[in-house]
Amino acid sequence: MSGRRRALSIAAVAAVLAVAVASPSAAQSVTGRASVTDGDTLEIRDVDIRLHGIDAPESAQTCVAGGQRWPCGRRSANALDAKIDRRTVRCEGRDRDRYGRLIAVCYLGSTDLNAWLVRHGWALAYRRYSRDYVPEERRAEADQAGIWRGRFVPPWDWRRGERLGGQGSRGSSSSRDRDRDCDCGDFATQAEAQAFYEDAGPGDPHRLDGDGDGRACESLP
């Protein structure tokens, strides 16, 4: 191959690689100033980023604490925005969702922002897609942090039209959804599993009562 043809070939390959690296559709890592869209969505350099493994209250969503409604969706977004405080965020992409958003774990320095949101009660572990943040959710629930200080509708239910009703309605008793498959590992105690088992209705849809004696997750303390 002549020197001229070799040079042109190298230049062509370099150009293709440059486009692939620069293209948001191919990006797997994005770093820069982040704009907060809501409690689980960011934008960095025109790349829309959905935080992996978590689900935050929607912007218009309200929760209840102390008998009063409060804008938990806006507060979730505000908490994330205050945490970032115009500093540089690094997002490590994992996939793309059906809307073309980059699914990513985002970091502020060494802080996993996905985990931080769940730990402080501003988002829930999105068990449908990942169990990465279940431990953080359990600690937030135990501490009554963020939305756990009162009653709420899990955001995936809120998007389907469910709203808070009276004191007897489902809310902060648990983020575990009757429509999501749970197992005994999701519960800390047998009493907690039993309460969920009874609340889920007849037929044991989550298969928590292996021997059919009406007592769920008997191996738990």
N, C-alpha and C positions, 0 to 999 in steps of 0.2 A: 504493500500500500504506500502511495506517495506521501510525502510529508504534509502536503496541502490537504489531501483527503483525510489523513489521520487527524489533523488539527480540526477539520470541520466536524468529523465524527465525535471527537471529544467535546467540542463546543455544543453539539446537539444534545449529547447525553447530559452535560452539565445544565443545559437549559431546562430539560425535562425534569431533572431532579430539583431544580430551583422552584419550578412551578408546583411540584408535589409537596415540597416542604412549606411553601407559602400559602397553599390553598387551605382555607378553613375546613373543607370537606375531608382533607387528608390529615389534618392536624390531630395529633394524639396528646400533645402537651401545649398548653397556652398559658402565657405569663403576661401580666400587665395590671393596670388599674381596672378594678372591677366596678361595674354598675349593677346594683341590686334591683332585680325585677320583682321578686317576691322572696319568701323565706327559703325557697329551695331552687331558685333560678338566678343566674348571673349572666352578665354580658362582658366579655373582654375582647377588645379589638374586633368588634362586629361578630364575634362568635357567641352564639347563645349556648349556655351551659346549664344542664339540669344536674343537680347534685345527686350522686349515686346513693342508693340504699335508704333514702329518707323521703318523707312526705310532710310538708309544712302546711299549716292552715292557709286556705286561699285568702287572697287580698280582701275580699268582701265578707269573710267569715267572722262570726262573733262567737265568743264563749261566755260562760257564766261563772262568776266567783262571788261569794258573799251575797248572793241574791241579785247581783247586778250583771248586766251584759257588758262586755268589753271587747274592743276590736282586736282579737287575738291574731288575725291574719296580718293586719298592719303592724302590730307590735312585733311579730316574728320577723318581718322584713326590716323593721327599724333596728331590731337587735343585731341582725347580721350586718346591716350597714354601719352601725356604730362600732361593731367589733372590727370590721375591716378598716374604717376610718381613713379612706383614700390611700391606703398602703398597697403595695404590690401583692397580688395573689397568683399562685401557681396552681393550675388545674391539670391533673393527669387523666386524660381521657381513657375510657374503657370501651365505649360503644356509641352508637347513634340511636336515638329513639325515632318513632314514626314521624315526628315533626322535624327531623333533621338536627335536633339539638345534640350537642356532645354530652354524653353521660360521663361524669367525672367525679373524682375525689379532689377537692380543692384545699389548698394549704395556705395559711398565713404564717410565714416562717415555718416552724415545725408543727404548728397547730393544725390538726385535721378539722376543717370547718364543718364538715358533715357531722362528725362526732360531737363537736362543740354545740351545734344546734340541738341535737337530740338530748345531750346531757343536761342542757339548761332548759329543757322543756319547750323549745320553740319549734320542734319537729318531732315526728314519730319515726321509729324504724319501719321501713316499708317492706314488711316480710314477704310480700308477693314477689319481690325481686331480689331481696338479699336479707340475710340475718346478721350482717356485719355490725349493726348498731343496736342490737337487742340489749346487750349489757348496759349501754349508756341510757337506754330508755327505762330500764328497770331502776336505775339509780335516780333518774329524774322523777319517776313516779313515787319512789320512796321518800324523796325530799320535797314532794309537792311543788316542783319547780315549774315555772312558766304556766302552760295550760293545765298542768296537773293539779293546780291549786283549786280547781273547781270542776265544772262539767263541760264537756265538749263533744262534738261529733267528729270522729276521725275524718280527715280531709277527703279520703276516697269515697266515704259515704256522703259527705256534704256535696261532692260533685254530682252524685246521683240523685240529689234532691232531698236528702234527709236533713231535718232541722231539729234543734233542741225543743223539747216539749216541756212537760211538767217535771217535777222532781223525780218521778219514776222513770223517766226516759233514759235510754242508754246515753252515757256521756263518759265521764272520766273514770268510771269503774274499771275500764280497761281499754287499751287501744286494739286488743285482739278482736278481729272482725268475725262475726258468725259465718261470713261468706269466705273467709280465708282458712285454710287448713292449719290447725294447731296440733301440737303433740305435747306429751307430758314434759318435755324439756323446756317448754315455754313458761312453766310455772315453778315458783319457788317452793310451794308447800302443797300438800294434798288438799287442804281446805280451799286454797285459791283455785286449784283445778276443779274441785267439786262445785264451787260456786259458778264457774264458767260452764261446766258440764250441764248444770241444771238450767242455766240461763239460755243455753244454746237450743233447748227444746228437745222434743222426743226423737228417738231414733239414733242417738249418739252420732251425729254427723262427723265429729272429729275423731271418733274411735278412741276415746279416752278410757272406756270401760271394757277392758279386754275380756273379762270373764263374765260380763253381763249381770253382775250382782248389784248394779246401781251405785257402785262406789268407784269414782274416777281416780286413775293414777295412784294406785295403792302403794307403789314403791316409793312415793315421795314422803318426806318427813311430815 
